[in-house]
Amino acid sequence: MFTATLIAADRLRAGDLSAASDRLAAAGCAPATWGWLDEGSAADLVFALDPAAARSALEGGERDVVVQPLEGRAKRLLIADMDSTMITVECIDELADYAGIKPEIAAITERAMRGELDFEAALDARVALLAGLDEAVIEQCLAERVTIMPGARTLVRTMRARGARCVLVSGGFTRFAEPVAREIGFDRAIANRLVIADGRLTGAVERPIVGAATKLETLAAEAGAMGIAIDATLAVGDGANDLPMIRAAGLGVAFRAKPVVAASAAARVEYGDLTTLLWAQGIARREWA
Protein backbone atom coordinates (compact mmCIF):
# COMPACT_ATOMS: atom_id res chain seq x y z
CA MET A 1 0.00 0.00 0.00
CA PHE A 2 0.97 3.63 -0.55
CA THR A 3 0.12 6.91 1.07
CA ALA A 4 -0.33 10.36 -0.39
CA THR A 5 0.11 12.98 2.32
CA LEU A 6 -1.56 16.31 1.55
CA ILE A 7 -0.07 19.20 3.52
CA ALA A 8 -1.27 22.80 3.68
CA ALA A 9 -1.02 24.19 7.22
CA ASP A 10 -4.44 25.37 8.41
CA ARG A 11 -5.82 25.39 4.85
CA LEU A 12 -7.07 21.86 4.20
CA ARG A 13 -10.75 20.97 4.30
CA ALA A 14 -12.54 17.63 4.29
CA GLY A 15 -13.87 18.48 0.84
CA ASP A 16 -10.30 18.75 -0.46
CA LEU A 17 -9.62 15.21 0.70
CA SER A 18 -12.80 13.84 -0.77
CA ALA A 19 -11.94 15.46 -4.10
CA ALA A 20 -8.41 14.08 -3.91
CA SER A 21 -9.76 10.59 -3.28
CA ASP A 22 -11.95 10.97 -6.37
CA ARG A 23 -8.91 11.95 -8.44
CA LEU A 24 -7.02 8.90 -7.20
CA ALA A 25 -9.93 6.69 -8.21
CA ALA A 26 -10.08 8.29 -11.65
CA ALA A 27 -6.34 7.71 -12.08
CA GLY A 28 -6.76 4.00 -11.33
CA CYS A 29 -4.91 4.12 -7.99
CA ALA A 30 -7.55 2.19 -6.01
CA PRO A 31 -7.93 4.54 -3.02
CA ALA A 32 -8.84 2.86 0.26
CA THR A 33 -9.16 5.34 3.14
CA TRP A 34 -8.20 8.84 4.19
CA GLY A 35 -7.65 10.35 7.60
CA TRP A 36 -6.31 13.43 9.30
CA LEU A 37 -2.82 13.65 10.75
CA ASP A 38 -3.67 17.15 11.98
CA GLU A 39 -7.12 18.39 11.08
CA GLY A 40 -6.99 21.28 8.67
CA SER A 41 -3.25 20.91 8.02
CA ALA A 42 -2.21 17.40 6.97
CA ALA A 43 -3.96 14.20 5.95
CA ASP A 44 -3.12 10.78 4.52
CA LEU A 45 -4.87 9.13 1.61
CA VAL A 46 -4.06 5.42 1.44
CA PHE A 47 -4.19 3.72 -1.97
CA ALA A 48 -3.06 0.50 -3.61
CA LEU A 49 -1.77 1.17 -7.12
CA ASP A 50 0.49 3.36 -9.27
CA PRO A 51 2.21 5.97 -7.08
CA ALA A 52 3.43 7.89 -10.14
CA ALA A 53 -0.13 8.32 -11.37
CA ALA A 54 -1.20 9.33 -7.87
CA ARG A 55 1.45 12.03 -7.72
CA SER A 56 0.38 13.42 -11.08
CA ALA A 57 -3.27 13.34 -10.10
CA LEU A 58 -2.78 15.18 -6.83
CA GLU A 59 -0.17 17.82 -7.60
CA GLY A 60 -1.37 21.36 -8.18
CA GLY A 61 -2.89 23.92 -5.89
CA GLU A 62 -1.06 25.62 -3.05
CA ARG A 63 -0.30 22.51 -1.04
CA ASP A 64 2.51 19.99 -0.81
CA VAL A 65 1.95 16.34 -1.72
CA VAL A 66 4.26 13.49 -0.68
CA VAL A 67 3.60 10.06 -2.21
CA GLN A 68 5.49 7.04 -0.87
CA PRO A 69 5.07 3.47 0.39
CA LEU A 70 3.03 3.41 3.57
CA GLU A 71 5.30 0.91 5.32
CA GLY A 72 8.56 2.37 6.63
CA ARG A 73 7.66 6.00 6.10
CA ALA A 74 9.13 7.07 9.48
CA LYS A 75 12.84 7.42 8.71
CA ARG A 76 15.81 6.61 10.92
CA LEU A 77 18.46 8.78 9.24
CA LEU A 78 18.28 12.37 7.95
CA ILE A 79 20.98 13.79 5.67
CA ALA A 80 20.39 17.49 5.07
CA ASP A 81 21.88 20.29 3.03
CA MET A 82 22.47 23.61 4.82
CA ASP A 83 22.38 26.70 2.59
CA SER A 84 18.84 27.58 1.44
CA THR A 85 17.61 24.39 3.15
CA MET A 86 18.38 24.43 6.88
CA ILE A 87 19.16 28.15 6.75
CA THR A 88 17.55 30.85 4.62
CA VAL A 89 20.68 32.17 2.87
CA GLU A 90 23.68 31.10 0.79
CA CYS A 91 26.58 31.89 3.11
CA ILE A 92 29.14 32.46 0.39
CA ASP A 93 26.88 35.05 -1.23
CA GLU A 94 26.53 36.86 2.09
CA LEU A 95 30.31 36.84 2.64
CA ALA A 96 30.64 38.30 -0.83
CA ASP A 97 28.29 41.11 0.17
CA TYR A 98 30.73 42.19 2.87
CA ALA A 99 33.45 42.18 0.21
CA GLY A 100 31.30 44.27 -2.11
CA ILE A 101 31.02 41.60 -4.82
CA LYS A 102 27.76 39.82 -4.04
CA PRO A 103 26.17 40.10 -7.52
CA GLU A 104 29.20 38.52 -9.17
CA ILE A 105 29.42 35.60 -6.74
CA ALA A 106 25.66 35.10 -6.40
CA ALA A 107 25.38 34.67 -10.17
CA ILE A 108 27.94 31.84 -10.05
CA THR A 109 26.16 30.27 -7.06
CA GLU A 110 22.83 30.29 -8.87
CA ARG A 111 24.29 28.62 -11.96
CA ALA A 112 26.07 26.00 -9.85
CA MET A 113 22.91 25.19 -7.90
CA ARG A 114 20.99 24.85 -11.17
CA GLY A 115 23.53 22.31 -12.37
CA GLU A 116 24.90 24.56 -15.11
CA LEU A 117 28.45 24.63 -13.67
CA ASP A 118 30.72 22.04 -12.09
CA PHE A 119 30.25 22.49 -8.33
CA GLU A 120 33.91 22.15 -7.31
CA ALA A 121 35.19 24.47 -10.00
CA ALA A 122 32.48 27.01 -9.17
CA LEU A 123 33.35 26.85 -5.47
CA ASP A 124 37.04 27.40 -6.19
CA ALA A 125 36.22 30.35 -8.44
CA ARG A 126 33.99 32.01 -5.86
CA VAL A 127 36.33 31.49 -2.91
CA ALA A 128 39.24 32.86 -4.96
CA LEU A 129 37.31 36.12 -5.30
CA LEU A 130 37.17 36.37 -1.50
CA ALA A 131 40.96 36.33 -1.09
CA GLY A 132 42.07 38.92 1.47
CA LEU A 133 38.73 39.13 3.29
CA ASP A 134 39.17 39.60 7.04
CA GLU A 135 38.44 36.38 8.96
CA ALA A 136 36.35 38.39 11.45
CA VAL A 137 33.75 38.91 8.74
CA ILE A 138 32.79 35.23 9.05
CA GLU A 139 31.55 35.68 12.62
CA GLN A 140 29.89 38.96 11.66
CA CYS A 141 28.08 37.26 8.79
CA LEU A 142 27.01 34.37 11.01
CA ALA A 143 25.54 36.77 13.56
CA GLU A 144 23.94 39.22 11.14
CA ARG A 145 22.83 37.19 8.14
CA VAL A 146 22.33 33.51 9.00
CA THR A 147 18.76 32.65 9.95
CA ILE A 148 17.53 29.13 10.68
CA MET A 149 14.87 27.96 8.22
CA PRO A 150 11.41 27.73 9.81
CA GLY A 151 10.71 24.20 10.99
CA ALA A 152 14.36 23.09 10.98
CA ARG A 153 14.74 22.80 14.75
CA THR A 154 11.43 21.00 15.12
CA LEU A 155 12.24 18.56 12.31
CA VAL A 156 15.65 17.60 13.63
CA ARG A 157 14.81 17.55 17.31
CA THR A 158 11.67 15.49 16.73
CA MET A 159 13.49 12.94 14.61
CA ARG A 160 16.29 12.63 17.16
CA ALA A 161 13.80 12.27 20.00
CA ARG A 162 12.35 9.32 18.10
CA GLY A 163 15.77 7.70 17.78
CA ALA A 164 16.84 8.92 14.34
CA ARG A 165 20.32 10.19 13.50
CA CYS A 166 20.63 13.58 11.78
CA VAL A 167 23.67 14.74 9.80
CA LEU A 168 24.22 18.12 8.15
CA VAL A 169 26.33 17.84 4.97
CA SER A 170 27.09 21.17 3.33
CA GLY A 171 28.98 22.33 0.28
CA GLY A 172 29.45 25.50 2.32
CA PHE A 173 31.89 26.05 5.14
CA THR A 174 32.54 24.56 8.57
CA ARG A 175 32.65 28.01 10.15
CA PHE A 176 28.93 28.24 9.41
CA ALA A 177 27.88 24.59 9.37
CA GLU A 178 29.22 23.67 12.81
CA PRO A 179 27.39 26.41 14.78
CA VAL A 180 24.26 25.96 12.66
CA ALA A 181 24.29 22.21 13.36
CA ARG A 182 24.64 22.85 17.10
CA GLU A 183 21.82 25.38 17.08
CA ILE A 184 19.41 23.12 15.20
CA GLY A 185 20.40 19.92 17.01
CA PHE A 186 22.20 17.78 14.43
CA ASP A 187 24.41 14.89 15.53
CA ARG A 188 27.20 15.85 13.14
CA ALA A 189 28.21 18.45 10.56
CA ILE A 190 30.38 17.96 7.47
CA ALA A 191 31.46 20.92 5.32
CA ASN A 192 34.34 22.57 3.51
CA ARG A 193 37.21 24.30 5.31
CA LEU A 194 38.35 27.72 4.21
CA VAL A 195 42.11 28.26 4.21
CA ILE A 196 42.96 31.21 6.45
CA ALA A 197 46.38 32.76 7.04
CA ASP A 198 47.30 35.79 9.14
CA GLY A 199 43.63 36.42 9.89
CA ARG A 200 42.53 36.62 6.25
CA LEU A 201 41.00 34.28 3.68
CA THR A 202 43.65 33.06 1.24
CA GLY A 203 41.12 32.37 -1.52
CA ALA A 204 41.50 28.59 -1.22
CA VAL A 205 39.49 25.67 0.14
CA GLU A 206 41.02 22.61 1.79
CA ARG A 207 40.84 19.31 -0.09
CA PRO A 208 38.91 17.15 -0.54
CA ILE A 209 35.95 19.39 -1.37
CA VAL A 210 32.59 18.42 0.10
CA GLY A 211 30.28 18.17 -2.89
CA ALA A 212 27.69 15.86 -4.41
CA ALA A 213 29.84 12.74 -4.04
CA THR A 214 30.48 13.40 -0.35
CA LYS A 215 26.78 13.86 0.31
CA LEU A 216 25.95 10.56 -1.36
CA GLU A 217 28.84 8.78 0.37
CA THR A 218 27.73 10.13 3.74
CA LEU A 219 24.20 8.83 3.20
CA ALA A 220 25.49 5.35 2.42
CA ALA A 221 28.14 5.33 5.16
CA GLU A 222 25.83 6.55 7.91
CA ALA A 223 23.13 4.05 6.93
CA GLY A 224 25.72 1.28 6.87
CA ALA A 225 27.09 2.24 10.28
CA MET A 226 23.58 2.18 11.69
CA GLY A 227 22.81 -1.15 10.05
CA ILE A 228 19.73 0.20 8.28
CA ALA A 229 18.50 -0.06 4.70
CA ILE A 230 18.65 2.96 2.42
CA ASP A 231 14.84 2.82 2.41
CA ALA A 232 14.97 4.05 6.03
CA THR A 233 16.72 7.30 5.07
CA LEU A 234 15.55 10.82 4.30
CA ALA A 235 17.60 13.36 2.30
CA VAL A 236 16.65 16.99 1.73
CA GLY A 237 18.26 19.77 -0.27
CA ASP A 238 17.70 22.40 -2.92
CA GLY A 239 20.67 22.40 -5.32
CA ALA A 240 22.12 20.23 -8.06
CA ASN A 241 24.87 18.98 -5.73
CA ASP A 242 22.09 17.46 -3.58
CA LEU A 243 20.61 15.41 -6.40
CA PRO A 244 22.61 12.17 -5.96
CA MET A 245 21.67 11.83 -2.29
CA ILE A 246 18.07 12.86 -2.98
CA ARG A 247 17.75 10.20 -5.68
CA ALA A 248 19.35 7.52 -3.49
CA ALA A 249 17.47 8.10 -0.23
CA GLY A 250 14.39 6.20 0.83
CA LEU A 251 12.59 9.54 0.68
CA GLY A 252 14.40 12.26 -1.28
CA VAL A 253 12.95 15.73 -0.91
CA ALA A 254 13.56 18.86 -2.99
CA PHE A 255 12.95 21.77 -0.63
CA ARG A 256 12.03 25.01 -2.46
CA ALA A 257 14.52 23.72 -4.95
CA LYS A 258 16.03 24.68 -8.29
CA PRO A 259 14.04 23.32 -11.27
CA VAL A 260 16.51 20.55 -12.11
CA VAL A 261 16.24 19.26 -8.54
CA ALA A 262 12.47 19.60 -8.24
CA ALA A 263 12.01 17.71 -11.50
CA SER A 264 14.09 14.75 -10.32
CA ALA A 265 13.09 14.38 -6.66
CA ALA A 266 10.55 11.86 -5.44
CA ALA A 267 8.96 14.57 -3.28
CA ARG A 268 8.86 18.36 -3.47
CA VAL A 269 8.11 20.94 -0.78
CA GLU A 270 7.18 24.30 -2.25
CA TYR A 271 4.71 25.82 0.21
CA GLY A 272 5.27 24.50 3.72
CA ASP A 273 8.25 24.80 6.04
CA LEU A 274 10.49 21.93 7.13
CA THR A 275 7.88 20.50 9.49
CA THR A 276 6.25 19.26 6.27
CA LEU A 277 8.79 16.44 6.48
CA LEU A 278 7.38 15.35 9.83
CA TRP A 279 3.87 15.09 8.46
CA ALA A 280 5.31 13.21 5.47
CA GLN A 281 6.62 10.63 7.95
CA GLY A 282 3.20 10.29 9.57
CA ILE A 283 4.18 12.26 12.68
CA ALA A 284 1.34 14.39 14.03
CA ARG A 285 1.94 17.77 15.67
CA ARG A 286 1.25 16.40 19.17
CA GLU A 287 4.39 14.27 18.79
CA TRP A 288 6.72 17.08 17.70
CA ALA A 289 9.59 18.06 19.95
N, C-alpha and C positions, 0 to 999 in steps of 0.2 A: 504493500500500500504506500501511497504518497500523500504528502500534505502540501497545500498551498496556503501560506500564511499571508493574509492581507493586513497591512499596517498603515494606519493613518491616525496619529494620536488625536483623540477626542473628535474625530470626524467620520467615523464609520457608523453606519446604521444597519439594522437588521435587514432592511430592504436591499442594501448593497450586497449583503451576503447571499440573500436569496437569488438576486440577479446573477451573481457570480456562479452560484451552483447551476443555474440554468445554462450559463455559457459553457461550463464544464460538460454538461450533458450534451449540448449541441456539438461540442468538439469531440465527442466519443470517449470521454475520460472516465465515465462510469462513477460519478460522484456518489459518496455514501452518506456522510454526515457533515455538519458544520457546528462549531461551538466557539464561544468567546474565550480568549485568553484574558483579555481585559476589556470589558464591555465598552464599546465606543471607540476603542483604540486598536485592538488586534484580535484577529480571529483565525481559526484553522478550518480549512475545508479539506476533508479527507476524500481521496479518490483512488481508483484502481489502475487506470491505464494512461499511458502516453504523457509523461511529464512535459515534454517539449510542446505538445499541443496545448496543454493546460497553461503553460507560461504565456504562449501567444494569445490564448483566449482571455487571459486575465490582465495582461499589461495594459496600461493606459489609464488616464485619470490621475489625480494628484495623490497617489498612494504607492507604497512599495509592496512588491509581491515577491515572496521567496518560495520557490518550488523545490522540493527535495524528498528523498525517501523518509517515511515517517519513523522507521526504526533507526536509532542511533543519531537522532538530530541534535541531542545535547553533546557538545564537543568537549574533549579533554585537553586539547592543546590549541592555543591561539598564537599565531604568528602575525604581527601587525607592522605595517609601515608607520612612519612618524609624520613627515611633512605633508600637510594637507589631508592627513588621515587622523592621527591622534592629536595633532595640533593644527591650528587654523592657517598657518603660514608656511612658506618655503624659507627655511632659515638662511640659506645662501643668498637669496634675493634680498632679505632684510639686512644682512651684513653688507651687501653691495650698496644698499641705500645709505649707510653710514659713510661709505667710501665715495658716494656721489655718482655711482655708475649702475644704479638699479635697473634702468630700462635695458641696458646692454646685456646684463647678466640674466635678467628675468626672461628675455626673449630666447636665450639659449636654454634655460630651464624648461620653458614651455615646450620647445621643440623636442627636447630629450624626453620629457614625460609623455609626449604624444608618440614616441617611438620613431621620430624622424632623424635622430642623431644617436650615435653610439654613446651609451651612458658614461662609460669610463673616460672616453675622449672628451665628452662635454664637461664632465666634472673637472678634469685637469685644466681645461681651457678656462673655466669660470674661476677656479681657485687661483690660477696664475694671475688673473686680473686683480686679485685681492692682495697681491704681494706688497708688503710694507704696512699693511693695516695694523694698528695698535691692538695687541692681544686683549686689552681691557675692553675693547668694543664688544667682544663676545659676551661678557657678563652683562654689559649694558643692553645688548640686543635681547638676551635671555629675559632680563627683567622688564624691558619696555615693550617688546614685540611678541613674545611667545605666549600664546593663549591656548589652553587645553581645549580640545574639541568637545562640544557638549555631548554628554553621554559616555565619554571615554572612561572616566573614573568608575562609573557605575558598571559598565561592561566588564572591565578587568577585575574589579574587586568582587563582583558577583561570581564570575567564573572561578576565580581563585577560592572563594568561600565554598564553592561546590567541588573543589578538588582538582580543578584544571590548572595547567601550567600556562603562563603567558610570557611571551618573549617579543620584545621590540627589536626589529631589524631594519635599520635605516641606511639609505644611501647618503644621508647627511653626516653630521659630525658628532663625535662622542661628547664634546663640550655642551651640546644641547641634549643629545639622546639620554645621557646618564641622569641628569636632573629631571628630565621629563618622565623617564621611566620610574624614578623614585616617587615623583609626585602622583602619578597615575596609579602605581601599585604593581608594575611588572616584576616578574622574577629576575629578568635579565635584560640587558641592552647590548646590542651589537651595532657598531657604526664606524665610520671612517675617522681617522686621526689626522688633524691638521698638523703640519710641521711648523713649529714656532721656534725662533731663535732671537735672543736678545729682546724678548718682549714683543716681537712683531711676526706676523704671518710671512713665511718665506715664499708663498705661492705654490707650495707642493703639498701632496697628500701621501701619507705613508702607504706602503704596499703590504699585503694585497688590498685592492679596493673592494669595499662592500658594495656589490651590485646585485643584479638579477640572479646570478649563479649562487651567490652567498645566501640569498633569501631562500632559494629552493633547497640548497644543501642544509640550511638550518632547519627547515621544516622536516626533512627526512631524518636528520640526525636526532632532533629532539623527540620525534615520534619513536624512533628506534630505541633511544635511551629509556623512554617510558614504557616500551614494550606494547605500544598501541598501533593499530592499523591506521593508514593514512585517512581512511574514512572517518576517523574520530578527530580530525583536525579541522580548524577554521583558519583561513587566511584572508586578510583584508588590506586593501591598498587602493591607490588612485592612479599610479603611473605605469608606463610601459615596463619599467624594471620590476614591477610587482607581478607581471603577468605569469611567469613560470610558476610561482608559488600559488597564485590564485587558481590556475588550471589544475595543479596537482592536488590541492587540498580536498578534503571531504566536502567542505562547503567553501567555495572561493567567492569572495564578495568584492565587487567594485564599488567603492564608496565615493560618491560625487566625482566620478572618475572621468579621465580623458576618453574620447570616443573609442579609440582602439581597445581600451581596457573594458569599457562598458559592453562593447560588442562581443567580447570573448568570455566574459565571466558567467558563471552559472547563476549568480544572483547580483542584482544591482540595488543600491540604496541611493535614491535621488532626493527624497523629501524628508525623511526622518533623520534623527541623530543616531549616534552609535548604540543607543539602547535598542534600536531596531534589531540588532543582532542577538539580543536576549530573547525578544519575542520570536525571532526566527528559530531559536533553539527550544521553543515551547516553555520558556520561563516567564511566568506571570509577574506583574509588578510587585505583588506582595512578597515575592521571593528575592527581590533585588537587594543587594547590599547597600 
